[in-house]
Amino acid sequence: MTGPAPRAARRRYVTACTLFWLPIGLTIAPLILLFTERGMSLVAIAGFFAAHSLTAAALELPTGGLSDVLRRRSVLAAAGLLNLTAFILVALGTAPWVLLCGMALLGAGRALSSGPAEAWYVDAVHARCGPGADLRPGLARGKTATSAALAAGTLLGGAIPWMLAGGSQAGTRLSSATSGLIVPLSLPLLAAAAVQIAFVGYVLAALPEPPRPPATLGGVLRGIPLTVAGGLRLGARDALVRRILLSAGAAGSALVAVELLTPGRVAALTGAPESGALLFASLACAGFLCSGLGSHLAPLVARLAGSGERAVLLSLGTSAIGLLLLGATALSTGASATVLAAAGYGLVYLGRGCAGPSENDLLHRRVTRAGRATALSVQSLALQLIGALTGLLIGVLPPGPLPWLLAGAVLLAGALLWTAGRTHEHARQGR
């Protein structure tokens, strides 16, 4: 079997990306507000997100080998089934342990989905066109589809509760008829579960796999500790790689702070959770657009800055300024403070989007072909682990500017790492 033609493979890859990330987008706006409506404290909510991040981090490296053993399509389908179960648990659960299990399953699904779709696309194109085929157009379209799905899902996930809560008594009737299990804020998660069913069906039907050398489960499991140790040694011996990993952790702190603190702040501004979800959905959609703009501008920023390292410094510094603006306006509700907070939110995502391509370009120049996947996995681990720890700390801090300022200080420290002496940015180019 040679697999689908390149155009068909690209179309299927883009469709798989859209169907997987659209449900995630549907949950972004209502999730924290739903937890709050279920009576969960900020400490408990931070614990739920920590369970998600820690589960994803623990499975990040093992599931990469699993996709080689069980094939890309099987792992993607398993990720969809885990997410389907998680969405139902979170949508209908009222007990903390049920919600905790749901978030942990989402973390497992996130880990399982990290890479197999892209690997399937690369396998399919290589099977038809050889290893010299140009992969960039398809990969770029996959990234675009992911951002578009997240933006559309976020807007829709915020609009559904707002439409049910206003203009009719449908939301009240729905809640009373189901003893509070289904409320307007839970419907986007049930919609996400429905889309996830379509994702699983599509993956099983539309992603045939080209043949590849067989691998044994025992061999992969034995290689996992060696993979982890190799990635850790990479960061320990190379100062540039170490800065990239620490910067990823600092970015994780910033993103967790924004995800945890913004929904409640927006709901307090609007006075109702449903309208807060709609406003947060619009804000999150704008954040995705700012991140995409930052990524688009990254090559230009690197040229203007004179190097990728200076570009990372400027980009992370921009994100840190955005968090500090959010902290400085945390206790204010006036129009000028709201405008500054919105600008700060945009700067967080703009700077993060701009830093990512330069960081990864530097990373790929410092590692060999055999170590690229390991380095990316360790980078993802750093982001998730430090983000989870920051989220737990934010959960016990008093509300107000302090949690924002803490995250801003961590991100600023990550930016200042890049003021160290320049490394040879073009070393090992072409590896």
VEXNURO-811033 format. One record per atom (N, C-alpha, C): x, y, z. Coordinates in steps of 0.02 Angstrom, whole numbers, padded with zeros to 5 digits, always signed. Each point is the difference from the previous one (the first is absolute). Example, Ala and Ser with C-alpha at 12.3 -4.5 7.8 and 13.67 -1.06 7.14 Angstrom:
! residues 2
+00660-00284+00390 -00045+00059+00000 +00045+00060+00000 -00018+00053-00036 +00042+00059+00003 -00039+00055+00037 
END
This chain:
! residues 431
+00042-00060+00000 -00042+00060+00000 +00044+00062+00000 -00013+00046-00046 +00040+00061-00004 -00034+00059+00033 -00062-00007+00021 -00034+00054+00035 -00030+00050-00048 -00036+00050+00025 -00034+00049-00042 +00051+00046-00035 -00023+00032-00053 +00042+00049-00035 +00013+00059+00046 +00053+00039-00013 +00018+00055+00045 -00056+00049+00013 -00037+00019-00052 -00055+00048+00011 -00055-00031+00043 -00015-00063-00012 -00051-00033+00041 +00024-00008+00072 +00064-00016+00008 +00027-00007+00067 -00003+00067+00037 +00017+00054-00036 -00002+00066+00031 -00071+00018+00020 -00048-00015-00044 -00070+00016+00016 -00023-00040+00061 +00018-00063+00003 -00021-00041+00057 +00034+00022+00065 +00063+00018-00005 +00036+00026+00058 -00032+00063+00026 -00017+00046-00044 -00032+00063+00019 -00068-00014+00032 -00038-00047-00029 -00066-00017+00028 +00008-00030+00070 +00049-00045+00009 +00011-00030+00065 +00019+00053+00052 +00042+00048-00019 +00018+00054+00046 -00061+00041+00019 -00042+00015-00049 -00060+00040+00014 -00047-00037+00047 -00013-00064-00014 -00047-00038+00041 +00026-00012+00071 +00066-00004+00008 +00027-00011+00067 -00001+00064+00042 +00019+00056-00030 +00008+00062+00039 -00064+00040+00007 -00049-00010-00043 -00063+00035+00008 -00033-00016+00067 -00004-00063+00022 -00028-00013+00067 +00040+00032+00056 +00065+00001-00005 +00041+00034+00051 -00019+00074+00004 -00008+00031-00059 -00021+00070-00001 -00068+00011+00032 -00046-00047-00010 -00067+00007+00029 +00002+00003+00077 +00051-00029+00030 +00002-00003+00074 +00037+00060+00031 +00035+00039-00040 +00045+00050+00029 -00039+00053+00039 -00052+00027-00030 -00037+00054+00033 -00040-00023+00061 -00038-00056-00003 -00044-00017+00056 +00033-00040+00056 +00059-00028-00010 +00025-00052+00045 +00008+00025+00072 +00040+00052+00009 +00012+00024+00068 -00064+00028+00031 -00041+00033-00040 -00063+00026+00026 -00047-00057+00019 +00002-00055-00036 -00041-00059+00019 +00024-00028+00066 +00066-00006+00009 +00027-00023+00064 -00024+00046+00057 +00002+00064-00012 -00022+00048+00052 -00074-00009+00015 -00040-00010-00052 -00072-00010+00011 -00014-00065+00038 +00044-00050-00008 -00006-00062+00038 +00023+00007+00072 +00022+00059+00020 +00020+00013+00069 +00073-00013+00015 +00042-00006-00052 +00071-00013+00010 +00037+00065+00016 +00047-00004+00047 +00042+00058+00017 +00056+00006-00051 +00035+00058+00002 +00056+00010-00045 +00055-00050+00014 +00009-00019+00064 +00050-00051+00017 -00017-00066-00034 -00064-00020+00003 -00021-00063-00031 +00008+00004-00076 -00018+00057-00029 +00006+00008-00073 +00073-00004-00021 +00044+00032+00038 +00072-00005-00014 +00023-00072+00004 -00027-00038+00049 +00017-00071+00005 -00023-00040-00060 -00060+00017-00027 -00024-00034-00060 +00047+00011-00059 +00021+00063-00008 +00045+00015-00056 +00069-00031+00011 +00021-00004+00063 +00064-00033+00015 -00004-00074-00018 -00057-00032+00015 -00009-00070-00019 +00004-00009-00075 -00029+00046-00037 +00004-00002-00074 +00073+00006-00022 +00035+00050+00025 +00069+00013-00022 +00047-00056+00020 -00006-00024+00062 +00045-00052+00024 -00012-00066-00036 -00063-00015-00015 -00015-00062-00037 +00030+00005-00070 -00011+00057-00033 +00028+00009-00067 +00076-00004+00001 +00030+00030+00052 +00074+00000+00005 +00026-00071+00011 -00034-00038+00044 +00023-00067+00016 -00004-00046-00061 -00048+00012-00044 -00010-00044-00058 +00031+00028-00064 +00029+00059+00003 +00026+00032-00061 +00049-00043-00037 +00052-00024+00034 +00051-00040-00033 -00023-00072-00014 -00033-00034+00048 -00021-00069-00015 -00048-00005-00060 -00045+00048-00007 -00049-00006-00054 +00031+00012-00069 +00057+00034-00002 +00035+00006-00064 +00021-00068-00027 +00028-00043+00045 +00018-00067-00021 -00061-00043-00013 -00054+00013+00037 -00061-00040-00008 -00029+00008-00070 +00006+00060-00029 -00027+00010-00067 +00039-00040-00052 +00064-00014+00014 +00038-00042-00046 -00020-00074+00006 -00019-00021+00061 -00017-00070+00011 -00071-00015-00024 -00047+00041+00020 -00071-00012-00014 -00025+00036-00062 +00044+00036-00035 -00016+00037-00060 -00036+00065+00016 +00012+00049-00044 -00025+00068+00012 -00076+00001+00008 -00035-00034-00045 -00073+00002-00001 -00029-00027+00064 +00028-00054+00027 -00027-00029+00062 +00010+00047+00059 +00058+00033+00003 +00013+00045+00056 -00044+00062-00005 -00010+00026-00061 -00045+00057-00008 -00072-00017+00020 -00023-00059-00020 -00067-00021+00019 -00006-00008+00076 +00052-00027+00032 -00001-00006+00073 -00002+00069+00032 +00037+00048-00027 -00003+00069+00026 -00070+00028-00005 -00033-00012-00057 -00069+00024-00008 -00048-00032+00050 +00008-00065+00013 -00045-00033+00048 +00012+00025+00071 +00063+00012+00018 +00014+00028+00066 -00031+00069+00007 +00008+00042-00051 -00030+00067+00003 -00076-00004+00003 -00029-00045-00038 -00073-00009+00002 -00024-00015+00070 +00033-00048+00034 -00018-00017+00069 +00010+00060+00046 +00056+00035-00010 +00015+00057+00043 -00052+00056-00007 -00020+00015-00061 -00050+00053-00010 -00066-00017+00034 -00020-00062-00003 -00063-00020+00032 +00006+00004+00076 +00056-00023+00027 +00009+00003+00073 -00001+00072+00025 +00036+00045-00035 +00004+00069+00022 -00067+00036-00010 -00035-00017-00054 -00064+00033-00013 -00053-00018+00051 +00000-00064+00022 -00053-00024+00044 +00021-00008+00073 +00065+00001+00013 +00024-00013+00068 -00012+00059+00046 -00015-00017+00062 -00007+00051+00052 +00048-00012+00058 +00024-00061+00008 +00046-00016+00055 +00072+00017-00022 +00040+00025+00046 +00069+00019-00018 +00039-00058-00031 -00009-00061+00026 +00040-00055-00026 -00019-00018-00072 -00063+00011-00017 -00021-00013-00070 +00031+00052-00046 -00001+00062+00021 +00030+00053-00041 +00076-00010-00006 +00031-00022+00055 +00072-00013-00001 +00016-00056-00050 -00040-00054+00001 +00010-00055-00048 -00008+00024-00071 -00051+00043-00011 -00011+00025-00067 +00059+00040-00026 +00028+00044+00043 +00058+00040-00021 +00062-00043-00011 +00008-00052+00041 +00057-00045-00009 -00006-00038-00067 -00061-00021-00017 -00010-00034-00063 +00012+00047-00059 -00017+00064+00008 +00016+00049-00052 +00075+00006-00009 +00037-00002+00056 +00073+00002-00004 +00027-00060-00036 -00028-00060+00013 +00022-00060-00034 -00015+00004-00075 -00059+00026-00017 -00017+00008-00070 +00046+00050-00035 +00019+00053+00037 +00046+00049-00028 +00068-00032-00015 +00024-00042+00046 +00065-00032-00011 -00003-00049-00058 -00055-00039-00004 -00006-00048-00055 -00005+00034-00068 -00030+00059-00002 -00010+00035-00064 +00061+00040-00022 +00050+00006+00043 +00057+00043-00014 +00047-00033-00049 -00010+00013-00064 +00047-00024-00050 -00026-00051-00050 -00045-00048+00018 -00018-00053-00048 -00031+00026-00065 -00042+00052+00003 -00031+00024-00062 +00053+00028-00047 +00044+00040+00027 +00054+00028-00041 +00046-00056-00026 +00015-00049+00043 +00041-00057-00021 -00035-00039-00055 -00066-00009+00005 -00037-00035-00053 +00008+00037-00066 -00007+00066+00002 +00006+00038-00062 +00070-00007-00030 +00051+00005+00041 +00069-00008-00025 +00010-00070-00028 -00024-00051+00035 +00006-00069-00025 -00033-00007-00068 -00060+00028-00006 -00039-00008-00062 +00035+00035-00059 +00025+00060+00011 +00034+00037-00054 +00065-00034-00018 +00038-00023+00049 +00063-00034-00014 -00012-00065-00038 -00054-00035+00016 -00014-00063-00034 -00013+00010-00075 -00029+00057-00019 -00016+00013-00070 +00055+00039-00036 +00033+00045+00034 +00045+00046-00033 +00073-00006+00022 +00013-00041+00050 +00069-00008+00024 +00016+00050+00055 +00058-00011+00033 +00017+00042+00058 +00018+00072-00018 +00010+00015-00064 +00016+00069-00019 -00061+00042-00014 -00060-00025+00011 -00061+00038-00015 -00005+00062+00043 -00032+00051-00028 -00010+00063+00037 -00060-00009+00046 +00012+00001+00065 -00053-00010+00050 -00030+00066+00025 +00035+00054-00012 -00020+00063+00032 -00070+00024-00018 -00022-00004-00063 -00069+00024-00014 -00053-00037+00040 +00006-00066+00005 -00049-00038+00038 +00003+00014+00074 +00060+00003+00028 +00007+00014+00071 -00026+00070+00016 +00014+00048-00044 -00024+00068+00012 -00076+00002+00000 -00031-00037-00047 -00073-00001-00002 -00029-00034+00061 +00035-00051+00026 -00023-00031+00061 +00001+00048+00059 +00053+00041+00006 +00003+00049+00053 -00054+00053-00008 -00012+00021-00062 -00053+00049-00013 -00068-00029+00019 -00012-00063-00019 -00064-00032+00016 -00009-00005+00076 +00055-00016+00036 -00004-00005+00072 -00020+00067+00031 +00033+00054-00021 -00016+00066+00027 -00071+00021-00017 -00021-00014-00062 -00068+00018-00020 -00052-00039+00040 +00014-00065+00011 -00047-00041+00038 -00005+00024+00072 +00057+00017+00030 -00001+00025+00068 -00038+00066+00005 +00012+00045-00048 -00034+00065+00002 -00075-00008-00009 -00020-00040-00050 -00072-00010-00012 -00033-00036+00058 +00034-00052+00026 -00028-00036+00057 -00007+00044+00061 +00048+00043+00012 -00003+00044+00058 -00059+00048-00004 -00009+00030-00059 -00057+00045-00008 -00066-00037+00008 -00005-00059-00030 -00063-00039+00005 -00011-00023+00071 +00054-00022+00034 -00007-00023+00070 -00021+00055+00047 +00018+00062-00016 -00024+00055+00041 -00070+00023-00017 -00018-00008-00064 -00066+00024-00022 -00057-00046+00021 +00012-00065+00003 -00054-00047+00017 -00030+00014+00068 +00039+00006+00054 -00031+00015+00065 -00035+00068+00001 +00029+00049-00032 -00030+00066-00001 -00067+00000-00036 -00005-00035-00056 -00063-00003-00037 -00054-00037+00040 +00020-00052+00037 -00049-00037+00039 -00022+00038+00062 +00046+00040+00027 -00016+00037+00062 -00042+00062-00014 +00002+00027-00061 -00035+00062-00014 -00058-00009-00047 -00052+00039+00010 -00055+00002-00047 -00051-00056+00007 +00013-00051+00041 -00048-00054+00009 +00014-00034+00067 -00043-00044+00017 +00008-00038+00062 +00025-00071-00013 +00030-00009-00060 +00022-00068-00018 +00053-00025+00047 +00047+00044+00018 +00053-00022+00046 -00027-00021+00067 -00049+00038+00026 -00029-00017+00065 -00037-00066-00003 -00040-00009-00053 -00037-00063-00007 +00047-00059-00007 +00054+00011-00038 +00048-00054-00010 +00033-00020+00065 +00020+00050+00039 +00034-00014+00063 -00046-00034+00049 -00064+00023+00007 -00045-00030+00048 -00020-00070-00021 -00005-00012-00066 -00021-00066-00023 +00053-00053+00011 +00062+00021+00007 +00055-00048+00009 +00034+00006+00068 -00035+00030+00048 +00025+00007+00068 +00068+00035+00002 +00011+00047-00046 +00061+00039+00001 +00059-00033-00032 -00007-00062-00026 +00057-00032-00033 +00018+00035-00064 -00051+00021-00039 +00013+00036-00062 -00024+00072+00009 +00047+00045-00004 -00014+00071+00004 +00027+00031-00064 -00018+00063-00015 +00024+00030-00063 +00075-00005-00009 +00039+00007+00054 +00073-00002-00007 +00026-00070-00015 -00040-00051+00012 +00023-00069-00015 -00014-00021-00071 -00044+00035-00035 -00019-00021-00068 +00058+00003-00050 +00044+00050+00003 +00057-00002-00047 +00043-00063+00008 +00006-00026+00061 +00039-00061+00010 -00034-00061-00029 -00067-00001+00005 -00037-00055-00032 +00004+00005-00076 -00001+00061-00027 +00011+00009-00072 +00070-00023-00019 +00050+00014+00044 +00068-00023-00013 +00003-00076-00003 -00037-00033+00044 -00001-00073+00000 -00028-00026-00066 -00052+00033-00026 -00029-00022-00064 +00049+00007-00057 +00037+00057-00001 +00050+00009-00053 +00056-00051+00007 +00016-00018+00062 +00053-00049+00011 -00018-00067-00028 -00064-00019+00002 -00022-00062-00031 +00014+00002-00075 -00015+00058-00031 +00014+00007-00072 +00075-00005-00013 +00042+00027+00045 +00072-00004-00009 +00024-00073+00001 -00024-00039+00048 +00021-00070+00004 -00021-00038-00063 -00062+00010-00022 -00022-00034-00060 +00041+00020-00061 +00016+00064-00006 +00039+00024-00057 +00070-00030+00000 +00032-00001+00058 +00068-00026+00005 +00001-00073-00021 -00047-00040+00024 -00001-00071-00016 -00015-00012-00073 -00039+00044-00032 -00021-00011-00069 +00047+00031-00051 +00032+00056+00017 +00033+00041-00051 +00076+00003+00006 +00029-00032+00051 +00073+00005+00008 +00033-00068-00008 +00001-00028-00061 +00039-00061-00010 +00074+00014+00008 +00037-00051+00020 +00071+00011+00015 +00045-00038-00048 +00052+00033-00024 +00050-00036-00041 +00040-00048+00044 +00028-00052-00030 +00040-00047+00040 +00063+00033+00026 +00022-00023+00058 +00063+00024+00029 +00031-00056+00040 +00063+00005+00017 +00034-00055+00036 -00037-00016+00065 -00007-00064+00016 -00035-00019+00061 +00039+00019+00062 -00036+00011+00054 +00032+00014+00065 -00036-00041+00053 +00035-00017+00053 -00030-00039+00054 -00015+00045+00059 -00054-00016+00035 -00019+00039+00058 +00055-00003+00053 +00028-00059+00010 +00053-00006+00050 +00060+00044-00016 +00018+00003-00064 +00056+00042-00020 -00013+00073+00013 -00061+00022-00016 -00017+00070+00012 +00000+00016+00074 -00030-00043+00041 -00003+00012+00072 +00070+00001+00031 +00045-00043-00025 +00068+00001+00025 +00037+00063-00020 -00020+00029-00056 +00035+00060-00024 -00025+00064+00032 -00058-00002+00033 -00028+00061+00029 +00047+00032+00052 +00026-00037+00049 +00046+00032+00048 +00063+00028-00033 +00024-00033-00052 +00058+00026-00036 -00016+00064-00036 -00061+00004-00028 -00022+00061-00034 -00004+00059+00048 -00031-00012+00058 -00006+00053+00050 +00069+00023+00024 +00043-00048+00015 +00067+00017+00024 +00039+00039-00053 -00007-00021-00063 +00035+00035-00054 -00024+00072-00006 -00065+00011+00005 -00026+00068-00003 +00023+00043+00057 +00002-00028+00060 +00024+00038+00058 +00075+00016-00006 +00039-00048-00026 +00071+00013-00010 +00011+00055-00051 -00043+00002-00050 +00005+00051-00051 -00006+00070+00030 -00049+00009+00044 -00008+00065+00032 +00055+00016+00049 +00028-00052+00031 +00051+00012+00051 +00067+00021-00031 +00015-00026-00059 +00067+00014-00027 +00002+00058-00049 -00057+00024-00024 -00001+00053-00050 -00036+00060+00028 +00036+00056+00008 -00028+00059+00032 -00059+00029-00041 +00005-00001-00066 -00055+00027-00040 -00062-00042+00006 +00007-00066-00004 -00058-00044+00008 -00030+00008+00070 +00043+00009+00050 -00025+00009+00068 -00042+00064+00004 +00022+00054-00033 -00039+00062+00000 -00067-00011-00035 +00000-00038-00054 -00063-00013-00036 -00049-00038+00045 +00025-00050+00036 -00044-00039+00044 -00027+00043+00057 +00043+00041+00030 -00022+00043+00055 -00050+00052-00025 +00012+00026-00061 -00047+00047-00029 -00068-00032-00012 +00001-00063-00022 -00063-00035-00010 -00038-00007+00066 +00036-00015+00054 -00032-00004+00065 -00029+00066+00021 +00037+00055-00012 -00025+00066+00017 -00063+00017-00040 +00000-00019-00064 -00060+00011-00041 -00058-00041+00025 +00013-00061+00024 -00053-00040+00030 -00031+00033+00060 +00040+00032+00041 -00026+00037+00058 -00046+00056-00023 +00021+00036-00052 -00041+00055-00024 -00067-00024-00028 +00002-00052-00040 -00061-00025-00031 -00049-00027+00052 +00026-00035+00051 -00044-00026+00053 -00032+00057+00038 +00038+00052+00014 -00028+00058+00036 -00057+00031-00040 +00010+00009-00064 -00052+00030-00042 -00062-00046-00003 +00011-00065-00007 -00056-00046-00006 -00039-00005+00066 +00034+00003+00056 -00034-00006+00065 -00035+00064+00021 +00030+00057-00012 -00023+00062+00030 -00045+00041-00044 +00007-00006-00066 -00039+00044-00044 -00075-00014+00001 -00024-00064-00002 -00072-00010-00003 -00038+00031+00059 +00025-00010+00061 -00033+00029+00058 +00002+00076-00002 +00055+00027-00023 +00005+00074-00004 -00049+00028-00050 -00008-00035-00056 -00048+00023-00050 -00072-00007+00024 -00015-00056+00034 -00067-00011+00027 -00018+00053+00051 +00049+00019+00042 -00012+00053+00049 -00013+00067-00034 +00031+00011-00057 -00010+00062-00036 -00069+00004-00030 -00026-00057-00026 -00065+00000-00032 -00057-00011+00049 +00014-00032+00057 -00051-00010+00050 -00039-00065-00006 +00013-00041-00051 -00036-00063-00008 +00047-00050-00032 -00003-00064+00021 +00047-00049-00029 -00011-00012-00075 -00063+00001-00024 -00012-00014-00070 +00027+00056-00044 -00015+00063+00018 +00027+00056-00039 +00076+00004+00008 +00025-00020+00059 +00072-00003+00010 +00032-00051-00046 -00033-00057-00009 +00027-00051-00046 +00003+00026-00071 -00052+00038-00021 +00000+00027-00068 +00056+00051-00009 +00009+00045+00049 +00053+00050-00005 +00069-00033+00002 +00008-00050+00044 +00064-00035+00002 +00013-00038-00065 -00052-00027-00030 +00009-00034-00064 +00026+00048-00052 -00027+00060-00003 +00024+00050-00047 +00072+00019+00015 +00016+00006+00064 +00067+00018+00020 +00050-00056-00017 -00020-00062+00013 +00044-00057-00016 +00011-00006-00075 -00053+00012-00038 +00007-00001-00073 +00050+00053-00023 -00004+00060+00030 +00048+00052-00016 +00071-00021+00020 +00006-00037+00056 +00065-00025+00020 +00030-00047-00051 -00041-00046-00027 +00025-00045-00052 +00022+00038-00061 -00037+00052-00018 +00019+00041-00058 +00066+00037+00014 +00009+00025+00061 +00062+00034+00017 +00059-00049-00002 -00012-00060+00024 +00053-00051-00002 +00019-00016-00072 -00050-00008-00043 +00014-00013-00070 +00037+00058-00033 -00019+00061+00017 +00035+00059-00026 +00072+00001+00023 +00012-00016+00064 +00067-00002+00026 +00043-00052-00037 -00028-00059-00012 +00037-00051-00037 +00017+00023-00070 -00048+00034-00032 +00011+00026-00068 +00056+00052-00001 +00004+00040+00053 +00050+00054+00003 +00068-00024+00025 +00005-00061+00024 +00061-00024+00032 +00062+00007-00045 -00002-00021-00065 +00060+00009-00041 +00021+00073-00008 -00049+00045-00008 +00015+00071-00006 +00031+00027+00064 -00028-00019+00057 +00027+00022+00065 +00072-00024+00009 +00014-00063-00020 +00068-00026+00006 +00048+00039-00044 -00022+00018-00061 +00044+00039-00044 +00013+00069+00029 -00052+00032+00024 +00008+00067+00028 +00041+00000+00064 -00009-00053+00041 +00038-00005+00063 +00073-00019-00011 +00015-00031-00057 +00068-00019-00014 +00016-00073+00015 -00042-00034+00037 +00010-00071+00015 -00063-00029+00029 -00006-00066-00003 -00057-00034+00030 +00000+00008+00075 +00059+00002+00031 +00003+00007+00073 -00027+00067+00024 +00020+00054-00036 -00027+00066+00018 -00075+00003-00013 -00022-00034-00052 -00072-00002-00015 -00039-00034+00057 +00027-00054+00028 -00032-00033+00056 -00003+00046+00060 +00056+00035+00013 +00001+00047+00056 -00054+00053-00007 -00005+00031-00059 -00050+00051-00011 -00071-00028+00004 -00010-00059-00027 -00067-00030-00002 -00024-00019+00070 +00043-00034+00038 -00020-00019+00068 -00008+00061+00044 +00043+00051-00011 -00008+00063+00037 -00067+00032-00014 -00022-00003-00063 -00066+00027-00018 -00056-00037+00037 +00005-00067+00003 -00050-00038+00037 +00000+00017+00074 +00060+00009+00029 +00005+00017+00071 -00032+00068+00013 +00010+00047-00045 -00032+00066+00008 -00076-00008+00000 -00025-00044-00044 -00072-00011-00002 -00027-00027+00066 +00036-00047+00031 -00022-00027+00064 +00004+00053+00055 +00051+00040-00001 +00006+00053+00050 -00056+00051-00007 -00021+00014-00062 -00058+00044-00010 -00063-00031+00028 -00008-00065-00010 -00059-00034+00029 +00002+00002+00076 +00059-00005+00030 +00006+00004+00072 -00013+00070+00026 +00025+00049-00036 -00009+00070+00022 -00072+00023-00003 -00041-00032-00042 -00070+00020-00007 -00048-00049+00033 +00026-00046+00040 -00043-00053+00028 -00053+00027+00047 +00013+00055+00034 -00048+00027+00048 -00040+00058-00027 +00006+00014-00065 -00035+00056-00031 -00052-00025-00049 -00056+00037-00004 -00054-00019-00045 -00019+00056-00048 +00038+00055+00001 -00015+00056-00044 +00015-00016-00073 -00022+00044-00044 +00009-00011-00072 +00073-00002-00019 +00040+00046+00027 +00071+00002-00018 +00036-00063+00025 -00018-00023+00061 +00031-00062+00026 -00019-00060-00042 -00063-00001-00023 -00022-00056-00041 +00036-00002-00067 +00011+00059-00029 +00037+00004-00063 +00071-00023+00010 +00032+00022+00054 +00069-00021+00014 +00004-00075+00012 -00050-00028+00036 +00000-00072+00012 -00007-00039-00065 -00045+00024-00045 -00009-00034-00064 +00065+00004-00041 +00033+00058+00002 +00064+00007-00036 +00052-00048+00030 +00001-00005+00066 +00047-00046+00032 -00013-00072-00020 -00063-00019-00004 -00019-00068-00021 +00026-00014-00070 -00010+00049-00045 +00024-00009-00068 +00075-00005-00004 +00036+00040+00041 +00073-00001+00000 +00027-00068+00024 -00035-00031+00048 +00023-00065+00024 +00003-00050-00058 -00054-00002-00040 -00003-00048-00054 +00042+00021-00060 +00002+00064-00014 +00041+00025-00055 +00074-00018+00011 +00025+00015+00061 +00069-00015+00015 +00015-00074+00001 -00045-00039+00028 +00011-00073+00002 +00001-00029-00070 -00047+00022-00043 -00001-00024-00068 +00063+00019-00038 +00026+00058+00013 +00061+00023-00033 +00061-00038+00024 +00003-00017+00064 +00058-00034+00028 +00007-00072-00024 -00057-00035-00009 +00002-00071-00014 +00041-00020-00061 -00012+00030-00059 +00040-00020-00059 +00075+00012+00009 +00019+00055+00030 +00072+00013+00010 +00030-00050+00049 -00036-00016+00054 +00025-00050+00047 +00010-00067-00034 -00049-00021-00039 +00005-00066-00032 +00053+00000-00055 +00008+00055-00034 +00053+00005-00050 +00068-00009+00033 +00010+00034+00056 +00063-00007+00037 +00009-00072+00025 -00054-00030+00024 +00004-00068+00026 +00021-00049-00054 -00031+00007-00059 +00015-00047-00054 +00072+00008-00026 +00028+00058+00009 +00070+00011-00020 +00050-00030+00049 -00023-00017+00060 +00045-00024+00052 -00004-00075+00011 -00047-00033-00032 -00008-00072+00012 +00007-00036-00067 +00018-00063+00004 +00004-00042-00059 -00069-00023-00021 -00004-00029-00059 -00065-00026-00024 -00028-00051+00049 +00044-00043+00027 -00023-00053+00045 -00027+00027+00065 +00019+00062+00019 -00021+00027+00064 -00054+00051-00003 -00026+00014-00060 -00049+00055-00006 -00065-00016+00037 -00027-00059-00010 -00064-00017+00033 +00007+00000+00076 +00056-00026+00024 +00012-00001+00072 +00002+00070+00028 +00036+00044-00035 +00007+00069+00024 -00068+00035+00002 -00042-00011-00051 -00066+00030-00001 -00044-00027+00056 +00006-00065+00014 -00039-00029+00054 +00020+00028+00068 +00065+00007+00011 +00023+00028+00063 -00022+00073+00006 +00000+00037-00056 -00024+00069+00001 -00074+00003+00021 -00040-00046-00028 -00070-00003+00018 -00009-00019+00074 +00041-00045+00024 -00003-00020+00070 +00015+00060+00046 +00051+00039-00018 +00018+00058+00041 -00058+00049+00004 -00033+00012-00057 -00057+00046+00000 -00056-00025+00044 -00016-00064-00005 -00057-00027+00037 +00014-00006+00075 +00060-00024+00018 +00015-00010+00070 +00005+00066+00038 +00038+00047-00026 +00006+00064+00035 -00066+00037-00001 -00038-00007-00054 -00066+00031-00001 -00046-00029+00052 +00003-00066+00010 -00043-00032+00051 +00020+00024+00070 +00064+00004+00014 +00022+00023+00066 -00020+00073+00012 +00006+00041-00051 -00021+00069+00007 -00075+00005+00012 -00039-00042-00035 -00072+00000+00010 -00020-00017+00071 +00035-00050+00029 -00015-00017+00070 +00016+00058+00047 +00055+00034-00013 +00019+00057+00042 -00050+00057-00008 -00021+00013-00061 -00050+00053-00011 -00065-00015+00037 -00017-00064+00004 -00062-00019+00033 -00003+00017+00073 +00057+00004+00034 +00000+00015+00072 +00017+00073+00014 +00016+00039-00051 +00015+00071+00011 -00065+00039+00005 +00000+00055+00036 -00061+00041+00004 -00016+00031-00067 -00064+00010-00015 -00018+00030-00064 +00025+00072-00004 +00007+00023-00062 +00026+00067-00011 +00061+00000-00044 +00043+00049+00008 +00057+00005-00046 +00054-00052+00010 +00006-00028+00062 +00058-00042+00016 +00007-00060-00047 -00052-00039-00015 +00010-00057-00045 +00025+00021-00069 -00028+00056-00026 +00023+00025-00065 +00073+00021+00003 +00018+00035+00053 +00068+00025+00006 +00050-00058+00008 -00021-00053+00036 +00043-00058+00007 +00015-00031-00069 -00052-00011-00040 +00010-00028-00066 +00042+00046-00044 -00013+00066+00007 +00039+00048-00039 +00074-00001+00019 +00013-00008+00066 +00070-00003+00022 +00035-00062-00025 -00036-00057+00000 +00029-00062-00026 +00016+00007-00074 -00046+00029-00039 +00012+00008-00071 +00056+00050-00013 +00003+00053+00039 +00054+00048-00007 +00068-00032+00014 +00001-00043+00051 +00062-00037+00013 +00020-00044-00059 -00050-00032-00031 +00014-00040-00059 +00027+00042-00057 -00025+00062-00007 +00025+00044-00053 +00071+00022+00015 +00015+00015+00063 +00066+00025+00018 +00054-00053-00008 -00019-00064-00003 +00049-00052-00014 +00035+00013-00066 -00034+00034-00046 +00027+00011-00067 +00045+00061-00003 +00012+00033+00056 +00050+00053+00001 +00070-00027+00011 +00005-00066+00013 +00066-00031+00009 +00040+00005-00065 +00064-00018+00005 +00044+00005-00058 -00027-00038-00059 +00010+00028-00059 -00026-00031-00061 +00032-00068-00013 -00041-00046-00023 +00027-00064-00023 +00006+00003-00076 +00029-00050-00028 +00007-00002-00072 -00065-00026-00031 -00041+00049-00019 -00067-00017-00022 +00000-00047-00060 +00049+00006-00042 +00000-00040-00062 +00042-00063+00007 +00018-00017+00061 +00039-00061+00009 -00042-00060-00020 +00032-00047-00030 -00032-00062-00020 -00058+00010-00049 +00003+00054-00037 -00054+00013-00048 -00001-00056-00052 -00061-00021-00016 -00008-00052-00051 -00006-00069+00028 +00009-00007+00066 -00007-00068+00028 -00073-00020+00000 
END
